[in-house]
Amino acid sequence: MSKPAQIGWFKGERFVSASASLKDVSLTGVSAISDVPFRESSQVWLTLNDHPSSQWVKAVVVEVKRTRGLLTYRRSPYLVRMRFGLGCPYTFFRAAVGSPEPAAAAHQAPCALAPKSPVPPPVGAEGRVGATQPLTRHS
């Protein structure tokens, strides 16, 4: 699997992102190749480049390893392993593994999702992405 993606993070008040290539995705986490040496335990957000309905998904970096470059004079990228904060949203998982997205699969928890790039994910008072309004339970 090699899926073009963006990994974003906050640098002070500014949201920035870098290109990445997803290598593996599961319901609990994802691994990607990136030129950025992310710090372990840092919060990041992921989105897929080639999927029109891809949302920003919150994750935490759990491990970063330098990979071996094919050429000795070329800088080696990093393998970044991340864990999803609230699990992998179904639509993101289906898009990442290449499955067609059913029309009814657009319902996701708002605290796990945020708008599509280049708009940075909104962070509410609770510090959660997408939590710009309090969540209410409907019976």
GUFI-621634 format. One record per residue (C-alpha): chain; x, z, y. Coordinates in Angstrom, 2 decimals. Example, Ala and Ser with C-alpha at 12.3 -4.5 7.8 and 13.67 -1.06 7.14 Angstrom:
+------+---------+---------+---------+
! zapa !    east !      up !   north !
+------+---------+---------+---------+
!    A !   12.30 !    7.80 !   -4.50 !
!    A !   13.67 !    7.14 !   -1.06 !
+------+---------+---------+---------+
END
This chain:
+------+---------+---------+---------+
! zapa !    east !      up !   north !
+------+---------+---------+---------+
!    A !    0.00 !    0.00 !    0.00 !
!    A !    1.27 !   -0.85 !    3.46 !
!    A !   -1.36 !   -0.60 !    6.19 !
!    A !   -0.45 !   -0.94 !    9.90 !
!    A !   -1.44 !    2.17 !   11.85 !
!    A !   -0.74 !    4.26 !   14.93 !
!    A !    0.26 !    7.91 !   14.97 !
!    A !   -0.58 !    9.63 !   18.25 !
!    A !    0.29 !   13.00 !   19.76 !
!    A !    0.17 !   14.82 !   23.05 !
!    A !    3.36 !   14.92 !   25.10 !
!    A !    2.39 !   17.52 !   27.67 !
!    A !   -0.91 !   16.30 !   29.13 !
!    A !   -0.28 !   12.66 !   28.17 !
!    A !   -1.38 !   11.09 !   24.86 !
!    A !    1.24 !    8.75 !   23.36 !
!    A !    1.36 !    6.82 !   20.09 !
!    A !    3.83 !    5.00 !   17.88 !
!    A !    3.52 !    2.31 !   15.23 !
!    A !    3.51 !    3.36 !   11.60 !
!    A !    2.84 !    1.91 !    8.18 !
!    A !    0.61 !    3.91 !    5.83 !
!    A !    2.13 !    4.23 !    2.37 !
!    A !   -0.34 !    6.49 !    0.59 !
!    A !   -3.69 !    8.04 !    1.46 !
!    A !   -5.83 !   10.61 !   -0.31 !
!    A !   -8.80 !   12.76 !    0.63 !
!    A !   -6.45 !   15.56 !    1.74 !
!    A !   -3.52 !   13.74 !    3.36 !
!    A !   -1.50 !   10.62 !    4.04 !
!    A !    2.11 !    9.46 !    4.11 !
!    A !    3.47 !    6.87 !    6.50 !
!    A !    6.72 !    5.23 !    7.56 !
!    A !    7.58 !    5.67 !   11.25 !
!    A !   10.59 !    5.41 !   13.54 !
!    A !    9.60 !    8.70 !   15.17 !
!    A !   11.09 !   11.91 !   13.70 !
!    A !    7.97 !   14.08 !   14.03 !
!    A !    8.38 !   17.86 !   13.85 !
!    A !    6.85 !   19.65 !   10.89 !
!    A !    3.65 !   21.57 !   11.72 !
!    A !    2.94 !   19.35 !   14.75 !
!    A !   -0.59 !   18.02 !   15.31 !
!    A !   -1.00 !   14.25 !   15.25 !
!    A !   -3.85 !   11.73 !   15.16 !
!    A !   -4.00 !    8.57 !   13.04 !
!    A !   -5.85 !    5.29 !   13.44 !
!    A !   -5.71 !    1.98 !   11.60 !
!    A !   -4.60 !   -1.09 !   13.59 !
!    A !   -6.47 !   -3.75 !   11.66 !
!    A !   -9.88 !   -2.12 !   11.27 !
!    A !  -12.36 !   -2.49 !   14.17 !
!    A !  -14.28 !    0.73 !   13.46 !
!    A !  -11.25 !    2.92 !   12.76 !
!    A !  -11.39 !    6.29 !   14.50 !
!    A !   -8.59 !    8.70 !   15.41 !
!    A !   -8.28 !   11.25 !   12.60 !
!    A !   -6.57 !   14.62 !   13.14 !
!    A !   -3.70 !   15.64 !   10.84 !
!    A !   -0.78 !   18.07 !   10.66 !
!    A !    2.76 !   16.97 !    9.78 !
!    A !    3.89 !   18.78 !    6.62 !
!    A !    7.17 !   17.00 !    5.84 !
!    A !    9.54 !   14.47 !    7.41 !
!    A !   12.34 !   12.73 !    5.48 !
!    A !   14.73 !   10.01 !    6.58 !
!    A !   14.46 !    6.94 !    4.35 !
!    A !   17.33 !    4.68 !    3.38 !
!    A !   17.62 !    1.53 !    5.43 !
!    A !   18.20 !   -1.81 !    3.75 !
!    A !   21.09 !   -2.58 !    6.05 !
!    A !   23.77 !   -0.05 !    6.91 !
!    A !   23.82 !   -0.90 !   10.62 !
!    A !   20.06 !   -0.55 !   11.01 !
!    A !   18.54 !    2.82 !   11.89 !
!    A !   16.54 !    4.23 !    8.97 !
!    A !   12.87 !    5.10 !    9.53 !
!    A !   11.21 !    8.36 !    8.47 !
!    A !    8.69 !    9.12 !    5.75 !
!    A !    6.09 !   11.36 !    7.40 !
!    A !    3.71 !   13.32 !    5.17 !
!    A !    0.57 !   14.65 !    6.86 !
!    A !   -2.39 !   16.79 !    5.82 !
!    A !   -5.85 !   16.10 !    7.26 !
!    A !   -7.30 !   19.07 !    9.16 !
!    A !  -10.87 !   18.61 !    7.95 !
!    A !  -10.30 !   16.22 !    5.07 !
!    A !  -10.15 !   12.45 !    5.23 !
!    A !  -13.27 !   10.87 !    6.75 !
!    A !  -14.90 !    8.53 !    4.26 !
!    A !  -14.81 !    5.47 !    6.54 !
!    A !  -11.08 !    5.97 !    7.26 !
!    A !  -10.31 !    6.34 !    3.54 !
!    A !  -12.27 !    3.21 !    2.59 !
!    A !  -10.61 !    1.18 !    5.35 !
!    A !   -7.12 !    2.46 !    4.42 !
!    A !   -7.49 !    1.52 !    0.76 !
!    A !   -9.01 !   -1.85 !    1.62 !
!    A !  -12.60 !   -1.28 !    0.49 !
!    A !  -15.40 !   -2.90 !    2.49 !
!    A !  -17.20 !   -0.41 !    4.72 !
!    A !  -20.91 !    0.11 !    3.96 !
!    A !  -23.15 !    0.18 !    7.04 !
!    A !  -24.51 !    3.65 !    6.22 !
!    A !  -21.05 !    5.29 !    6.08 !
!    A !  -20.68 !    5.76 !    9.84 !
!    A !  -21.78 !    9.44 !    9.86 !
!    A !  -18.81 !   11.77 !   10.21 !
!    A !  -18.30 !   15.26 !   11.60 !
!    A !  -17.64 !   14.84 !   15.36 !
!    A !  -14.80 !   17.38 !   15.32 !
!    A !  -12.84 !   15.16 !   12.90 !
!    A !  -13.15 !   11.94 !   14.87 !
!    A !  -12.32 !   10.58 !   18.30 !
!    A !  -12.55 !    7.19 !   20.09 !
!    A !  -10.57 !    4.11 !   19.10 !
!    A !   -7.17 !    3.40 !   20.69 !
!    A !   -5.98 !    3.18 !   23.47 !
!    A !   -8.27 !    6.01 !   24.65 !
!    A !   -6.69 !    9.33 !   23.64 !
!    A !   -8.74 !   11.66 !   21.47 !
!    A !  -10.78 !   14.10 !   23.58 !
!    A !   -9.90 !   17.75 !   23.06 !
!    A !  -12.61 !   20.32 !   23.73 !
!    A !  -12.36 !   23.93 !   24.75 !
!    A !  -11.83 !   24.92 !   21.12 !
!    A !   -8.78 !   22.64 !   20.93 !
!    A !  -10.44 !   20.33 !   18.41 !
!    A !  -10.49 !   16.58 !   18.71 !
!    A !  -13.94 !   15.31 !   19.63 !
!    A !  -15.23 !   18.81 !   20.36 !
!    A !  -16.21 !   18.10 !   23.94 !
!    A !  -19.68 !   19.58 !   23.34 !
!    A !  -20.71 !   22.50 !   21.16 !
!    A !  -21.83 !   21.51 !   17.69 !
!    A !  -25.42 !   22.40 !   16.81 !
!    A !  -26.97 !   22.54 !   13.39 !
!    A !  -30.14 !   20.53 !   12.84 !
!    A !  -32.48 !   21.42 !    9.98 !
+------+---------+---------+---------+
END
